[in-house]
Amino acid sequence: MNFGNLLTILLLLPLVGALALLPLRNRDQHRLIRQISLAIGLIEFLLSFIPVYYIPHGSSGFKLEVFIPWISQLNINYHVGVDGISIFLIHLITLLTPIGVLASWSEIKHDVKEFHMMLLLLEMGVIGVLISLDLFFFFFWWEFGLIPLALLIGIWGHGRRIYAAVKFMLFTMGGSIFMLAAIIWLHAHTGSFDIPVIQKMIESGQLALSPRTEMWLFLGFFIAFAVKLPMVPLHTWLPDAHTEAPTAGSADLAGVLLKLGAYGIIRVCLPLFPNASHTVAPVVGVLSVIAIIYGALVSMVQPNLKRLVAYSSISHMGFVTLGLFSFSLIGFQGAIYVLLAHGLTSSALFLLCGMLYERRHTYDISEFGGLATPMPRYSSLFLFTTFASIGLPLLCGFVGEFLVLSGTFQTHPQLAVWGATGVIFSSCYLLWAYQRVFYGDITHSQNRELPDMNRREQWVLVGMCALMLWLGVHTKFFLRRYEASCQAILQRASPSLRTEATGMRQSQPLNQP
């Protein structure tokens, strides 16, 4: 069977689903709208597994590539492909979309059709970024994904939703301006938007970049990616966006949207601008450690449960940048593993917060206490997710952070030691929050009769917890499939390791984790 157009199908299927919802009436067909959205999401999730079989162990090149010329005058082409890194991030968004539909089944009561259309269009934008090998389309889908998420926050969010949506747009679009300027410069000097072509021109010396020019280009891309991650001090939009977003919006934002910043660094900054990457690595390492510690300490003092989880994302993303800029294979692989693990644990925590909000309409920790008695199933799954997030061995959070710290210790021992304190702090703020919410006496009468998880909520969280356990135990399945891609990017990101042969696709073997 020919799957040559599979990536195009994955890209366009959410659009087909959104268009299928258009003729439906909002008031009378809510159930049908949800069922169609869920069906499209599940089909997309199943289709996303096919590319895994086209990425054999030890393969570092792009698979399932499609190259279609579009605007010949500007040399803009529809060029898509996946490798061992991007495919697992595609799995993440295709998993979270149907989960978002299920999580919003009873939460969203107005403009249901438009809400599910935005969820599907957001999935389309994320997939577009992850498969694009042309900078024009990369930037297009990067900006496209901002619109549905801003609408999800601004229309279906809570409290200060308009403020949070506008702040999110200003920060992310402000960062994108720098990336657009860098893309235009590259096109003006290479005549191409194609990432592999530009990469070969730089490696062969056909495009010679002075250290100053390379640094400016690197910063143009890096600022946009750092805002999306978000890195300290460009993080201030994140807590507001998370706190005011609906449950599905928070899950997608934490689970996938933040990861696009790291993906951009992996796909563009490191391989195209290796000298600049090494120059700024010490600064990024220090900022990463600051993010790890700062995010954890601020989480510790949050009175709002959802805001606590939001700040914890800043801390976890610090491990990602720390691992990427360690320039060690172990740290690099660990950073990607943190992306996958955090995508599951953070989205699950936001789903759990949303379930509690549906019952009590508040996120204030002081309003709870003793919930383990009326909600035993909910409290058990919350505790399991908490353990996975803090990095308990045999669960997904442990593997990535251990690899990041191990890889960083090889190159920057002091940063690794300081970064390890984040593991301790994460245990403090999450377990303390759990104690205050679920243990002790029930001090508010409303909490005595809170209903436990229903069957829909329970099976969604049980499935996600099973994946957390699988990632924590069956690590080889993931590491083997993106190891070669990591090696290739590390070689391109390390000028001293580059071979003289242009166009070489696979790097020399580095130390195995």
VOZA-722441 format. One record per residue (C-alpha): residue number from 1; residue in three letters; x, y, z. Coordinates in nm, 3 decimals, decimal comma. Example, Ala and Ser with C-alpha at 12.3 -4.5 7.8 and 13.67 -1.06 7.14 Angstrom:
# VOZA-722441
[site 1 Ala [1,230 -0,450 0,780]]
[site 2 Ser [1,367 -0,106 0,714]]
# end
This chain:
# VOZA-722441
[site 1 Met [0,000 0,000 0,000]]
[site 2 Asn [0,133 0,343 -0,094]]
[site 3 Phe [0,144 0,589 0,194]]
[site 4 Gly [0,326 0,860 0,001]]
[site 5 Asn [0,056 1,117 0,076]]
[site 6 Leu [-0,002 1,011 0,436]]
[site 7 Leu [0,144 1,331 0,580]]
[site 8 Thr [-0,083 1,539 0,361]]
[site 9 Ile [-0,381 1,334 0,482]]
[site 10 Leu [-0,274 1,388 0,843]]
[site 11 Leu [-0,250 1,760 0,776]]
[site 12 Leu [-0,584 1,801 0,599]]
[site 13 Leu [-0,805 1,553 0,788]]
[site 14 Pro [-0,869 1,795 1,079]]
[site 15 Leu [-0,972 2,060 0,823]]
[site 16 Val [-1,213 1,813 0,666]]
[site 17 Gly [-1,357 1,745 1,010]]
[site 18 Ala [-1,394 2,117 1,084]]
[site 19 Leu [-1,573 2,171 0,753]]
[site 20 Ala [-1,801 1,876 0,823]]
[site 21 Leu [-1,918 2,052 1,139]]
[site 22 Leu [-2,012 2,374 0,957]]
[site 23 Pro [-2,366 2,275 0,844]]
[site 24 Leu [-2,462 2,144 1,189]]
[site 25 Arg [-2,678 2,354 1,416]]
[site 26 Asn [-2,533 2,453 1,749]]
[site 27 Arg [-2,844 2,419 1,961]]
[site 28 Asp [-2,989 2,089 1,844]]
[site 29 Gln [-2,691 1,875 1,749]]
[site 30 His [-2,437 1,909 2,029]]
[site 31 Arg [-2,401 1,534 2,070]]
[site 32 Leu [-2,347 1,478 1,698]]
[site 33 Ile [-2,088 1,757 1,689]]
[site 34 Arg [-1,895 1,594 1,970]]
[site 35 Gln [-1,921 1,250 1,812]]
[site 36 Ile [-1,790 1,370 1,474]]
[site 37 Ser [-1,501 1,557 1,638]]
[site 38 Leu [-1,414 1,252 1,846]]
[site 39 Ala [-1,427 1,023 1,541]]
[site 40 Ile [-1,200 1,252 1,338]]
[site 41 Gly [-0,959 1,277 1,630]]
[site 42 Leu [-0,944 0,900 1,675]]
[site 43 Ile [-0,892 0,835 1,303]]
[site 44 Glu [-0,613 1,092 1,298]]
[site 45 Phe [-0,452 0,927 1,601]]
[site 46 Leu [-0,459 0,582 1,441]]
[site 47 Leu [-0,321 0,711 1,110]]
[site 48 Ser [-0,032 0,879 1,291]]
[site 49 Phe [0,109 0,536 1,384]]
[site 50 Ile [0,175 0,436 1,025]]
[site 51 Pro [0,488 0,653 0,979]]
[site 52 Val [0,657 0,473 1,270]]
[site 53 Tyr [0,712 0,171 1,045]]
[site 54 Tyr [0,888 0,393 0,789]]
[site 55 Ile [1,146 0,503 1,047]]
[site 56 Pro [1,371 0,201 1,108]]
[site 57 His [1,632 0,195 1,383]]
[site 58 Gly [1,946 0,380 1,284]]
[site 59 Ser [1,772 0,595 1,023]]
[site 60 Ser [1,829 0,969 1,053]]
[site 61 Gly [1,685 1,105 0,729]]
[site 62 Phe [1,337 1,232 0,658]]
[site 63 Lys [1,076 0,975 0,559]]
[site 64 Leu [0,749 0,996 0,367]]
[site 65 Glu [0,877 1,312 0,197]]
[site 66 Val [0,652 1,499 -0,044]]
[site 67 Phe [0,794 1,776 -0,262]]
[site 68 Ile [0,551 1,975 -0,479]]
[site 69 Pro [0,661 2,304 -0,644]]
[site 70 Trp [0,418 2,585 -0,572]]
[site 71 Ile [0,536 2,942 -0,640]]
[site 72 Ser [0,836 2,905 -0,870]]
[site 73 Gln [0,922 3,278 -0,876]]
[site 74 Leu [0,991 3,274 -0,501]]
[site 75 Asn [1,098 2,909 -0,489]]
[site 76 Ile [0,824 2,823 -0,239]]
[site 77 Asn [0,749 2,452 -0,234]]
[site 78 Tyr [0,523 2,218 -0,045]]
[site 79 His [0,796 2,006 0,117]]
[site 80 Val [0,702 1,783 0,410]]
[site 81 Gly [0,863 1,489 0,587]]
[site 82 Val [0,908 1,329 0,927]]
[site 83 Asp [1,194 1,180 1,124]]
[site 84 Gly [1,224 0,999 1,455]]
[site 85 Ile [1,186 1,323 1,652]]
[site 86 Ser [0,886 1,480 1,484]]
[site 87 Ile [0,676 1,164 1,461]]
[site 88 Phe [0,641 1,124 1,837]]
[site 89 Leu [0,534 1,487 1,875]]
[site 90 Ile [0,272 1,419 1,607]]
[site 91 His [0,153 1,125 1,819]]
[site 92 Leu [0,120 1,366 2,110]]
[site 93 Ile [-0,111 1,615 1,937]]
[site 94 Thr [-0,320 1,343 1,771]]
[site 95 Leu [-0,364 1,182 2,114]]
[site 96 Leu [-0,455 1,503 2,295]]
[site 97 Thr [-0,716 1,612 2,041]]
[site 98 Pro [-0,966 1,328 2,108]]
[site 99 Ile [-0,881 1,351 2,478]]
[site 100 Gly [-0,965 1,723 2,462]]
[site 101 Val [-1,300 1,641 2,303]]
[site 102 Leu [-1,379 1,391 2,579]]
[site 103 Ala [-1,262 1,626 2,852]]
[site 104 Ser [-1,489 1,902 2,718]]
[site 105 Trp [-1,792 1,677 2,673]]
[site 106 Ser [-1,990 1,841 2,952]]
[site 107 Glu [-1,773 2,149 3,019]]
[site 108 Ile [-1,849 2,341 2,698]]
[site 109 Lys [-2,214 2,442 2,680]]
[site 110 His [-2,217 2,735 2,435]]
[site 111 Asp [-2,090 2,762 2,079]]
[site 112 Val [-2,012 2,391 2,086]]
[site 113 Lys [-1,962 2,365 1,711]]
[site 114 Glu [-1,715 2,651 1,697]]
[site 115 Phe [-1,524 2,513 1,996]]
[site 116 His [-1,464 2,177 1,831]]
[site 117 Met [-1,375 2,343 1,503]]
[site 118 Met [-1,104 2,538 1,685]]
[site 119 Leu [-0,970 2,218 1,844]]
[site 120 Leu [-0,941 2,052 1,503]]
[site 121 Leu [-0,783 2,357 1,341]]
[site 122 Leu [-0,532 2,380 1,626]]
[site 123 Glu [-0,435 2,018 1,558]]
[site 124 Met [-0,391 2,103 1,191]]
[site 125 Gly [-0,161 2,396 1,270]]
[site 126 Val [0,060 2,191 1,503]]
[site 127 Ile [0,095 1,906 1,253]]
[site 128 Gly [0,180 2,159 0,983]]
[site 129 Val [0,473 2,289 1,189]]
[site 130 Leu [0,597 1,938 1,269]]
[site 131 Ile [0,604 1,814 0,908]]
[site 132 Ser [0,710 2,131 0,722]]
[site 133 Leu [1,059 2,129 0,566]]
[site 134 Asp [1,004 2,464 0,391]]
[site 135 Leu [1,052 2,775 0,605]]
[site 136 Phe [0,764 2,955 0,435]]
[site 137 Phe [0,516 2,687 0,535]]
[site 138 Phe [0,687 2,642 0,871]]
[site 139 Phe [0,621 3,007 0,951]]
[site 140 Phe [0,271 2,993 0,804]]
[site 141 Trp [0,162 2,702 1,026]]
[site 142 Trp [0,347 2,852 1,322]]
[site 143 Glu [0,127 3,162 1,299]]
[site 144 Phe [-0,184 2,969 1,198]]
[site 145 Gly [-0,184 2,772 1,522]]
[site 146 Leu [-0,198 3,091 1,729]]
[site 147 Ile [-0,545 3,183 1,604]]
[site 148 Pro [-0,752 2,884 1,723]]
[site 149 Leu [-0,575 2,874 2,058]]
[site 150 Ala [-0,628 3,247 2,118]]
[site 151 Leu [-0,996 3,200 2,033]]
[site 152 Leu [-1,023 2,900 2,265]]
[site 153 Ile [-0,886 3,112 2,549]]
[site 154 Gly [-1,076 3,431 2,463]]
[site 155 Ile [-1,421 3,277 2,402]]
[site 156 Trp [-1,440 2,966 2,620]]
[site 157 Gly [-1,195 3,062 2,893]]
[site 158 His [-1,253 3,185 3,247]]
[site 159 Gly [-1,238 3,520 3,428]]
[site 160 Arg [-0,974 3,736 3,258]]
[site 161 Arg [-0,985 3,535 2,937]]
[site 162 Ile [-0,965 3,837 2,703]]
[site 163 Tyr [-0,658 3,970 2,883]]
[site 164 Ala [-0,493 3,627 2,870]]
[site 165 Ala [-0,573 3,577 2,501]]
[site 166 Val [-0,441 3,920 2,400]]
[site 167 Lys [-0,127 3,876 2,608]]
[site 168 Phe [-0,067 3,536 2,450]]
[site 169 Met [-0,103 3,680 2,100]]
[site 170 Leu [0,120 3,981 2,168]]
[site 171 Phe [0,403 3,774 2,311]]
[site 172 Thr [0,399 3,499 2,051]]
[site 173 Met [0,348 3,724 1,749]]
[site 174 Gly [0,609 3,965 1,882]]
[site 175 Gly [0,862 3,684 1,889]]
[site 176 Ser [0,756 3,567 1,544]]
[site 177 Ile [0,855 3,903 1,393]]
[site 178 Phe [1,221 3,822 1,460]]
[site 179 Met [1,184 3,479 1,302]]
[site 180 Leu [1,020 3,629 0,993]]
[site 181 Ala [1,310 3,873 0,952]]
[site 182 Ala [1,561 3,586 0,972]]
[site 183 Ile [1,364 3,380 0,718]]
[site 184 Ile [1,352 3,670 0,473]]
[site 185 Trp [1,729 3,722 0,507]]
[site 186 Leu [1,799 3,356 0,440]]
[site 187 His [1,574 3,355 0,135]]
[site 188 Ala [1,735 3,670 -0,002]]
[site 189 His [2,083 3,515 0,021]]
[site 190 Thr [2,002 3,156 -0,076]]
[site 191 Gly [1,702 3,190 -0,306]]
[site 192 Ser [1,534 2,907 -0,117]]
[site 193 Phe [1,304 2,844 0,178]]
[site 194 Asp [1,387 2,473 0,186]]
[site 195 Ile [1,551 2,379 0,517]]
[site 196 Pro [1,763 2,085 0,383]]
[site 197 Val [1,881 2,299 0,090]]
[site 198 Ile [1,981 2,590 0,315]]
[site 199 Gln [2,152 2,347 0,550]]
[site 200 Lys [2,361 2,197 0,269]]
[site 201 Met [2,456 2,543 0,141]]
[site 202 Ile [2,583 2,643 0,486]]
[site 203 Glu [2,770 2,315 0,541]]
[site 204 Ser [2,937 2,326 0,200]]
[site 205 Gly [3,041 2,689 0,238]]
[site 206 Gln [2,823 2,802 -0,052]]
[site 207 Leu [2,656 3,036 0,197]]
[site 208 Ala [2,930 3,181 0,415]]
[site 209 Leu [2,803 3,337 0,735]]
[site 210 Ser [3,022 3,569 0,938]]
[site 211 Pro [3,007 3,512 1,315]]
[site 212 Arg [2,805 3,831 1,360]]
[site 213 Thr [2,556 3,744 1,087]]
[site 214 Glu [2,515 3,390 1,216]]
[site 215 Met [2,449 3,519 1,565]]
[site 216 Trp [2,181 3,762 1,446]]
[site 217 Leu [2,011 3,489 1,244]]
[site 218 Phe [2,028 3,249 1,537]]
[site 219 Leu [1,874 3,508 1,771]]
[site 220 Gly [1,598 3,583 1,520]]
[site 221 Phe [1,480 3,224 1,534]]
[site 222 Phe [1,572 3,160 1,896]]
[site 223 Ile [1,369 3,449 2,038]]
[site 224 Ala [1,053 3,320 1,868]]
[site 225 Phe [1,117 2,968 1,996]]
[site 226 Ala [1,212 3,087 2,346]]
[site 227 Val [0,882 3,277 2,378]]
[site 228 Lys [0,685 2,966 2,284]]
[site 229 Leu [0,879 2,734 2,523]]
[site 230 Pro [0,866 2,964 2,732]]
[site 231 Met [1,210 3,052 2,867]]
[site 232 Val [1,268 3,289 3,155]]
[site 233 Pro [1,231 3,591 3,125]]
[site 234 Leu [0,990 3,551 2,828]]
[site 235 His [0,748 3,335 3,025]]
[site 236 Thr [0,499 3,580 3,175]]
[site 237 Trp [0,221 3,506 2,924]]
[site 238 Leu [0,205 3,137 3,017]]
[site 239 Pro [0,046 3,138 3,367]]
[site 240 Asp [-0,236 3,369 3,254]]
[site 241 Ala [-0,302 3,169 2,938]]
[site 242 His [-0,312 2,841 3,130]]
[site 243 Thr [-0,523 2,970 3,416]]
[site 244 Glu [-0,792 3,126 3,198]]
[site 245 Ala [-0,800 2,865 2,918]]
[site 246 Pro [-1,065 2,593 2,905]]
[site 247 Thr [-0,948 2,246 3,003]]
[site 248 Ala [-0,885 2,123 2,648]]
[site 249 Gly [-0,700 2,444 2,562]]
[site 250 Ser [-0,471 2,408 2,865]]
[site 251 Ala [-0,404 2,043 2,780]]
[site 252 Asp [-0,310 2,125 2,420]]
[site 253 Leu [-0,105 2,429 2,523]]
[site 254 Ala [0,100 2,239 2,779]]
[site 255 Gly [0,102 1,909 2,593]]
[site 256 Val [0,209 2,028 2,247]]
[site 257 Leu [0,222 2,404 2,186]]
[site 258 Leu [0,512 2,459 2,427]]
[site 259 Lys [0,699 2,175 2,259]]
[site 260 Leu [0,699 2,358 1,927]]
[site 261 Gly [0,952 2,601 2,070]]
[site 262 Ala [1,191 2,318 2,149]]
[site 263 Tyr [1,118 2,156 1,813]]
[site 264 Gly [1,212 2,479 1,635]]
[site 265 Ile [1,544 2,488 1,820]]
[site 266 Ile [1,610 2,126 1,720]]
[site 267 Arg [1,506 2,166 1,358]]
[site 268 Val [1,643 2,515 1,279]]
[site 269 Cys [1,872 2,677 1,538]]
[site 270 Leu [2,114 2,396 1,618]]
[site 271 Pro [2,179 2,250 1,269]]
[site 272 Leu [2,180 2,579 1,075]]
[site 273 Phe [2,373 2,797 1,320]]
[site 274 Pro [2,613 2,567 1,510]]
[site 275 Asn [2,876 2,828 1,602]]
[site 276 Ala [2,619 3,068 1,742]]
[site 277 Ser [2,455 2,779 1,928]]
[site 278 His [2,782 2,694 2,102]]
[site 279 Thr [2,849 3,061 2,178]]
[site 280 Val [2,519 3,112 2,359]]
[site 281 Ala [2,512 2,764 2,519]]
[site 282 Pro [2,656 2,882 2,857]]
[site 283 Val [2,398 3,162 2,877]]
[site 284 Val [2,112 2,930 2,781]]
[site 285 Gly [2,236 2,677 3,036]]
[site 286 Val [2,226 2,935 3,315]]
[site 287 Leu [1,881 3,056 3,207]]
[site 288 Ser [1,762 2,695 3,198]]
[site 289 Val [1,873 2,635 3,556]]
[site 290 Ile [1,708 2,963 3,661]]
[site 291 Ala [1,386 2,847 3,492]]
[site 292 Ile [1,402 2,509 3,668]]
[site 293 Ile [1,447 2,660 4,013]]
[site 294 Tyr [1,234 2,972 3,963]]
[site 295 Gly [0,939 2,777 3,817]]
[site 296 Ala [0,951 2,531 4,105]]
[site 297 Leu [0,975 2,795 4,378]]
[site 298 Val [0,693 3,005 4,234]]
[site 299 Ser [0,478 2,692 4,200]]
[site 300 Met [0,537 2,621 4,567]]
[site 301 Val [0,367 2,944 4,679]]
[site 302 Gln [0,072 2,940 4,439]]
[site 303 Pro [-0,274 2,941 4,606]]
[site 304 Asn [-0,435 2,844 4,272]]
[site 305 Leu [-0,403 2,476 4,175]]
[site 306 Lys [-0,414 2,535 3,800]]
[site 307 Arg [-0,165 2,820 3,821]]
[site 308 Leu [0,065 2,591 4,020]]
[site 309 Val [0,061 2,337 3,736]]
[site 310 Ala [0,121 2,618 3,486]]
[site 311 Tyr [0,437 2,739 3,660]]
[site 312 Ser [0,558 2,381 3,686]]
[site 313 Ser [0,569 2,375 3,305]]
[site 314 Ile [0,828 2,654 3,312]]
[site 315 Ser [1,042 2,441 3,540]]
[site 316 His [1,012 2,129 3,324]]
[site 317 Met [1,089 2,317 3,003]]
[site 318 Gly [1,411 2,432 3,169]]
[site 319 Phe [1,524 2,068 3,162]]
[site 320 Val [1,455 2,061 2,787]]
[site 321 Thr [1,678 2,356 2,698]]
[site 322 Leu [1,942 2,237 2,946]]
[site 323 Gly [1,959 1,902 2,767]]
[site 324 Leu [1,954 2,046 2,415]]
[site 325 Phe [2,240 2,287 2,479]]
[site 326 Ser [2,450 2,029 2,664]]
[site 327 Phe [2,552 1,904 2,317]]
[site 328 Ser [2,575 1,548 2,447]]
[site 329 Leu [2,378 1,262 2,298]]
[site 330 Ile [2,245 1,154 2,637]]
[site 331 Gly [2,128 1,506 2,724]]
[site 332 Phe [1,978 1,558 2,379]]
[site 333 Gln [1,781 1,234 2,393]]
[site 334 Gly [1,673 1,318 2,747]]
[site 335 Ala [1,541 1,659 2,638]]
[site 336 Ile [1,317 1,497 2,378]]
[site 337 Tyr [1,201 1,241 2,632]]
[site 338 Val [1,110 1,524 2,870]]
[site 339 Leu [0,900 1,674 2,590]]
[site 340 Leu [0,703 1,352 2,554]]
[site 341 Ala [0,672 1,284 2,927]]
[site 342 His [0,574 1,640 3,016]]
[site 343 Gly [0,320 1,639 2,733]]
[site 344 Leu [0,142 1,350 2,903]]
[site 345 Thr [0,177 1,448 3,269]]
[site 346 Ser [0,101 1,819 3,235]]
[site 347 Ser [-0,200 1,765 3,012]]
[site 348 Ala [-0,329 1,500 3,255]]
[site 349 Leu [-0,286 1,739 3,549]]
[site 350 Phe [-0,478 2,009 3,362]]
[site 351 Leu [-0,754 1,759 3,284]]
[site 352 Leu [-0,773 1,669 3,652]]
[site 353 Cys [-0,787 2,038 3,749]]
[site 354 Gly [-1,066 2,086 3,495]]
[site 355 Met [-1,268 1,800 3,644]]
[site 356 Leu [-1,239 1,958 3,986]]
[site 357 Tyr [-1,342 2,297 3,845]]
[site 358 Glu [-1,655 2,146 3,690]]
[site 359 Arg [-1,762 2,030 4,035]]
[site 360 Arg [-1,660 2,328 4,250]]
[site 361 His [-1,603 2,616 4,004]]
[site 362 Thr [-1,283 2,720 4,175]]
[site 363 Tyr [-0,912 2,637 4,160]]
[site 364 Asp [-0,828 2,782 4,504]]
[site 365 Ile [-0,644 2,520 4,709]]
[site 366 Ser [-0,789 2,666 5,029]]
[site 367 Glu [-1,139 2,566 4,910]]
[site 368 Phe [-1,050 2,198 4,920]]
[site 369 Gly [-0,922 1,946 5,172]]
[site 370 Gly [-1,011 1,588 5,248]]
[site 371 Leu [-1,126 1,511 4,894]]
[site 372 Ala [-0,981 1,160 4,911]]
[site 373 Thr [-1,289 1,055 5,107]]
[site 374 Pro [-1,568 1,155 4,863]]
[site 375 Met [-1,349 1,109 4,550]]
[site 376 Pro [-1,122 0,803 4,598]]
[site 377 Arg [-1,079 0,716 4,229]]
[site 378 Tyr [-1,004 1,077 4,140]]
[site 379 Ser [-0,751 1,114 4,423]]
[site 380 Ser [-0,575 0,787 4,324]]
[site 381 Leu [-0,529 0,890 3,960]]
[site 382 Phe [-0,422 1,239 4,067]]
[site 383 Leu [-0,155 1,086 4,291]]
[site 384 Phe [-0,030 0,858 4,012]]
[site 385 Thr [0,000 1,156 3,776]]
[site 386 Thr [0,176 1,355 4,048]]
[site 387 Phe [0,433 1,077 4,092]]
[site 388 Ala [0,491 1,069 3,715]]
[site 389 Ser [0,538 1,446 3,703]]
[site 390 Ile [0,792 1,458 3,986]]
[site 391 Gly [0,997 1,181 3,823]]
[site 392 Leu [0,932 0,870 4,031]]
[site 393 Pro [1,141 0,580 3,889]]
[site 394 Leu [0,951 0,350 3,650]]
[site 395 Leu [0,733 0,642 3,541]]
[site 396 Cys [0,785 0,868 3,241]]
[site 397 Gly [0,912 1,177 3,421]]
[site 398 Phe [1,214 0,999 3,563]]
[site 399 Val [1,374 0,889 3,235]]
[site 400 Gly [1,399 1,225 3,062]]
[site 401 Glu [1,522 1,424 3,360]]
[site 402 Phe [1,779 1,156 3,450]]
[site 403 Leu [1,919 1,156 3,096]]
[site 404 Val [1,928 1,537 3,081]]
[site 405 Leu [2,115 1,565 3,409]]
[site 406 Ser [2,352 1,281 3,314]]
[site 407 Gly [2,430 1,439 2,977]]
[site 408 Thr [2,471 1,786 3,123]]
[site 409 Phe [2,705 1,655 3,392]]
[site 410 Gln [2,943 1,539 3,119]]
[site 411 Thr [2,985 1,892 2,984]]
[site 412 His [2,869 2,132 3,260]]
[site 413 Pro [2,881 1,958 3,601]]
[site 414 Gln [2,786 2,268 3,799]]
[site 415 Leu [2,473 2,331 3,591]]
[site 416 Ala [2,372 1,967 3,635]]
[site 417 Val [2,405 1,992 4,013]]
[site 418 Trp [2,195 2,307 4,028]]
[site 419 Gly [1,942 2,161 3,785]]
[site 420 Ala [1,903 1,852 4,003]]
[site 421 Thr [1,757 2,071 4,278]]
[site 422 Gly [1,452 2,115 4,055]]
[site 423 Val [1,370 1,748 4,104]]
[site 424 Ile [1,359 1,804 4,479]]
[site 425 Phe [1,153 2,122 4,452]]
[site 426 Ser [0,900 1,957 4,218]]
[site 427 Ser [0,839 1,690 4,482]]
[site 428 Cys [0,784 1,964 4,740]]
[site 429 Tyr [0,525 2,173 4,555]]
[site 430 Leu [0,327 1,886 4,402]]
[site 431 Leu [0,312 1,663 4,710]]
[site 432 Trp [0,234 1,959 4,936]]
[site 433 Ala [-0,047 2,065 4,703]]
[site 434 Tyr [-0,177 1,708 4,697]]
[site 435 Gln [-0,174 1,694 5,078]]
[site 436 Arg [-0,374 2,017 5,108]]
[site 437 Val [-0,632 1,916 4,848]]
[site 438 Phe [-0,693 1,551 4,935]]
[site 439 Tyr [-0,588 1,489 5,296]]
[site 440 Gly [-0,706 1,626 5,628]]
[site 441 Asp [-1,057 1,711 5,738]]
[site 442 Ile [-1,330 1,830 5,504]]
[site 443 Thr [-1,370 2,193 5,610]]
[site 444 His [-1,618 2,299 5,341]]
[site 445 Ser [-1,958 2,135 5,340]]
[site 446 Gln [-1,980 2,151 4,957]]
[site 447 Asn [-1,695 1,902 4,934]]
[site 448 Arg [-1,870 1,626 5,128]]
[site 449 Glu [-2,099 1,528 4,842]]
[site 450 Leu [-1,869 1,586 4,544]]
[site 451 Pro [-1,922 1,313 4,284]]
[site 452 Asp [-1,627 1,095 4,198]]
[site 453 Met [-1,503 1,051 3,841]]
[site 454 Asn [-1,760 0,925 3,593]]
[site 455 Arg [-1,681 0,646 3,351]]
[site 456 Arg [-1,574 0,880 3,067]]
[site 457 Glu [-1,334 1,075 3,289]]
[site 458 Gln [-1,199 0,763 3,451]]
[site 459 Trp [-1,108 0,581 3,131]]
[site 460 Val [-0,942 0,888 2,981]]
[site 461 Leu [-0,714 0,923 3,284]]
[site 462 Val [-0,653 0,550 3,318]]
[site 463 Gly [-0,537 0,540 2,956]]
[site 464 Met [-0,304 0,836 3,007]]
[site 465 Cys [-0,161 0,686 3,326]]
[site 466 Ala [-0,096 0,360 3,139]]
[site 467 Leu [0,104 0,557 2,881]]
[site 468 Met [0,302 0,725 3,160]]
[site 469 Leu [0,395 0,382 3,292]]
[site 470 Trp [0,481 0,254 2,943]]
[site 471 Leu [0,713 0,549 2,875]]
[site 472 Gly [0,879 0,491 3,209]]
[site 473 Val [0,941 0,119 3,152]]
[site 474 His [0,968 0,063 2,776]]
[site 475 Thr [1,216 0,342 2,705]]
[site 476 Lys [1,407 0,160 2,430]]
[site 477 Phe [1,107 0,173 2,199]]
[site 478 Phe [1,135 0,552 2,187]]
[site 479 Leu [1,508 0,609 2,230]]
[site 480 Arg [1,605 0,375 1,945]]
[site 481 Arg [1,373 0,543 1,698]]
[site 482 Tyr [1,504 0,895 1,742]]
[site 483 Glu [1,864 0,822 1,846]]
[site 484 Ala [2,002 0,844 1,490]]
[site 485 Ser [1,816 1,171 1,427]]
[site 486 Cys [1,967 1,314 1,745]]
[site 487 Gln [2,314 1,205 1,637]]
[site 488 Ala [2,273 1,370 1,298]]
[site 489 Ile [2,159 1,700 1,449]]
[site 490 Leu [2,438 1,692 1,707]]
[site 491 Gln [2,696 1,645 1,433]]
[site 492 Arg [2,561 1,940 1,239]]
[site 493 Ala [2,547 2,143 1,560]]
[site 494 Ser [2,913 2,066 1,636]]
[site 495 Pro [3,146 2,209 1,369]]
[site 496 Ser [3,441 2,008 1,500]]
[site 497 Leu [3,250 1,685 1,439]]
[site 498 Arg [3,143 1,763 1,084]]
[site 499 Thr [3,287 1,557 0,806]]
[site 500 Glu [3,407 1,712 0,482]]
[site 501 Ala [3,154 1,522 0,277]]
[site 502 Thr [2,859 1,746 0,202]]
[site 503 Gly [2,511 1,609 0,229]]
[site 504 Met [2,614 1,335 0,470]]
[site 505 Arg [2,301 1,225 0,651]]
[site 506 Gln [2,422 1,019 0,945]]
[site 507 Ser [2,663 1,126 1,215]]
[site 508 Gln [2,948 0,928 1,361]]
[site 509 Pro [2,844 0,721 1,665]]
[site 510 Leu [2,860 0,905 1,993]]
[site 511 Asn [2,851 0,767 2,346]]
[site 512 Gln [2,542 0,558 2,410]]
[site 513 Pro [2,320 0,637 2,709]]
# end
